[in-house]
């Protein structure tokens, strides 16, 4: 076997190992860019001045004015990402349906040249939660990676602050916050143009008619008496806590607390 052929086979083997290193890999990349700065656990700055918001993950928030008020694991998340990528490093970007968020940041899945997926690294090591912001190409893949970290109590999942709340501990101070709430499905019914999923008879998950089709694999008779974790912005109305669900990532069946 010639030397050139051996080197080619070796290169292909190394590329295959690199692909296997990440589970959520696109069929192609849209841009090759250079890192300038790491802002926090889910945002970086490129040398061309663009802010890149990592699609599909949400790291704890850093309070840059009053660092002591930062959320738990916020500075650790930034430090972890800073250990993995360095200023001047070449990165690969893959885009989804929507390229800009309301703040003008570019939304992207971000990879190293070795095909390490930054979103997966943050989730697998417990420095971020999976969360869908309109773009959802890899949402199921990222959710599975988060679930392993959650079950193993890795990183932020080891803290009570990040555990799903039970419905009986909800209070008015939780209103207008994005929360994870755990409970048991006690019923569901159609109300006008909406569909209501009842959790422990204390929390109502609202789904509009236009979104109901997205939940067809979840909303079955088997859902009754099933333990779930639901996610969304909580509010209080008509004597019940409520949240609106627009994407199936907001309801996880048989999830650990």
SVG drawing of the C-alpha trace seen along z (x, -y; Angstrom):
<svg xmlns="http://www.w3.org/2000/svg" viewBox="-65 -48 70 50">
<polyline fill="none" stroke="black" stroke-width="0.4" points="0.0,0.0 1.5,-3.3 2.4,-6.0 -0.1,-8.5 -2.9,-6.0 -2.0,-5.2 -2.0,-8.9 -5.4,-9.3 -6.9,-6.5 -5.5,-7.9 -7.0,-11.3 -10.4,-9.7 -10.2,-7.8 -9.4,-11.0 -12.2,-12.8 -14.6,-10.0 -13.5,-10.2 -14.0,-13.9 -17.5,-13.6 -18.3,-11.0 -17.1,-13.4 -20.3,-15.4 -23.8,-14.1 -25.5,-17.1 -23.5,-17.8 -24.9,-19.6 -24.5,-18.4 -22.6,-21.6 -21.3,-24.7 -22.3,-28.2 -19.3,-30.3 -15.7,-30.0 -15.0,-32.8 -12.4,-33.9 -13.1,-34.2 -12.3,-37.5 -13.9,-37.3 -16.0,-35.2 -18.9,-37.2 -20.5,-34.5 -21.5,-30.9 -23.7,-31.2 -22.5,-34.3 -19.2,-35.0 -17.8,-37.9 -16.1,-37.5 -13.2,-39.5 -15.6,-41.1 -17.6,-42.5 -20.6,-40.2 -22.1,-38.9 -22.9,-35.2 -25.6,-33.7 -25.4,-29.9 -28.6,-28.4 -30.5,-26.0 -28.8,-26.6 -29.2,-29.0 -26.4,-29.5 -26.8,-31.2 -26.7,-35.0 -23.7,-37.1 -24.4,-40.4 -21.5,-42.5 -22.4,-45.5 -22.8,-43.6 -21.0,-40.3 -22.2,-39.0 -25.7,-39.0 -24.8,-36.7 -26.8,-33.4 -25.1,-30.3 -22.6,-28.8 -22.7,-31.9 -19.0,-32.7 -18.1,-29.0 -19.9,-28.6 -17.8,-31.4 -14.6,-30.0 -15.4,-26.5 -16.0,-27.9 -12.9,-30.0 -10.9,-26.9 -12.2,-25.2 -11.8,-28.0 -9.3,-30.9 -9.2,-34.3 -7.8,-34.0 -9.2,-30.5 -11.0,-29.5 -14.6,-28.4 -17.3,-27.0 -20.9,-28.3 -24.1,-26.6 -27.3,-28.6 -31.0,-27.7 -34.2,-29.3 -33.8,-32.6 -30.3,-34.2 -30.9,-37.2 -32.4,-37.5 -34.4,-40.6 -31.1,-42.1 -29.4,-41.9 -27.1,-39.0 -26.3,-36.3 -27.8,-32.9 -25.7,-29.9 -24.5,-26.4 -20.8,-26.8 -18.1,-24.2 -14.3,-24.0 -12.3,-22.9 -12.1,-19.5 -16.0,-19.4 -16.5,-19.8 -19.9,-21.4 -19.9,-24.2 -23.5,-23.7 -23.0,-20.1 -20.0,-20.8 -21.9,-23.3 -24.9,-20.9 -22.9,-17.7 -20.9,-19.4 -23.8,-21.0 -23.0,-24.7 -26.2,-25.3 -29.8,-24.2 -31.4,-23.3 -34.0,-25.8 -35.7,-26.5 -35.7,-30.1 -37.6,-29.7 -34.7,-27.8 -35.1,-24.1 -33.2,-22.0 -31.2,-20.2 -33.6,-20.5 -34.2,-16.8 -30.5,-16.0 -29.5,-18.8 -32.4,-17.8 -31.1,-14.2 -27.6,-15.5 -29.0,-17.8 -31.1,-14.9 -28.0,-12.8 -26.4,-15.7 -29.6,-16.4 -30.0,-12.8 -26.3,-12.6 -26.6,-15.9 -23.7,-17.3 -22.7,-21.0 -25.7,-23.3 -28.0,-20.3 -26.4,-19.6 -27.9,-22.8 -31.4,-23.2 -31.7,-26.5 -31.9,-24.6 -34.2,-21.8 -37.8,-21.8 -40.3,-23.2 -43.2,-21.2 -46.6,-22.7 -47.4,-23.0 -44.4,-25.3 -45.4,-27.9 -46.1,-31.4 -46.9,-34.9 -43.2,-35.8 -42.7,-33.2 -45.0,-35.1 -43.4,-36.4 -40.4,-34.0 -39.4,-31.2 -39.6,-28.2 -39.4,-24.4 -42.3,-22.9 -42.8,-19.2 -46.1,-17.4 -48.6,-14.8 -51.1,-15.2 -54.5,-15.2 -56.6,-16.1 -56.9,-18.0 -59.7,-19.7 -60.4,-22.1 -61.4,-25.6 -62.6,-27.6 -59.6,-28.0 -57.1,-26.7 -56.2,-23.4 -55.6,-23.1 -53.3,-20.5 -53.9,-20.3 -50.9,-19.5 -51.8,-18.5 -55.0,-20.6 -52.8,-23.6 -51.1,-24.5 -52.6,-24.9 -50.5,-24.5 -52.1,-26.5 -51.7,-25.5 -53.3,-27.5 -55.1,-25.8 -52.3,-26.8 -49.7,-25.0 -51.6,-22.0 -50.4,-19.9 -46.8,-20.1 -47.8,-18.1 -49.5,-15.2 -47.0,-12.7 -47.5,-13.9 -51.2,-14.5 -52.5,-10.9 -54.7,-9.1 -51.4,-7.6 -50.5,-11.1 -53.0,-11.0 -51.4,-10.3 -48.0,-10.7 -45.2,-12.6 -44.0,-15.5 -41.8,-18.6 -43.2,-21.6 -41.3,-24.8 -42.5,-28.3 -43.1,-31.8 -45.5,-31.5 -48.4,-33.7 -51.5,-33.7 -55.0,-34.0 -58.5,-32.9 -57.2,-31.3 -54.6,-29.1 -51.0,-29.3 -50.6,-29.1 -48.0,-29.0 -48.2,-29.0 -46.6,-26.1 -45.7,-26.7 -43.1,-24.0 -42.9,-20.3 -39.6,-20.9 -41.6,-22.6 -43.1,-19.3 -41.0,-16.3 -42.7,-13.1 -41.4,-10.9 -38.6,-13.2 -36.5,-13.2 -37.3,-16.1"/>
</svg>
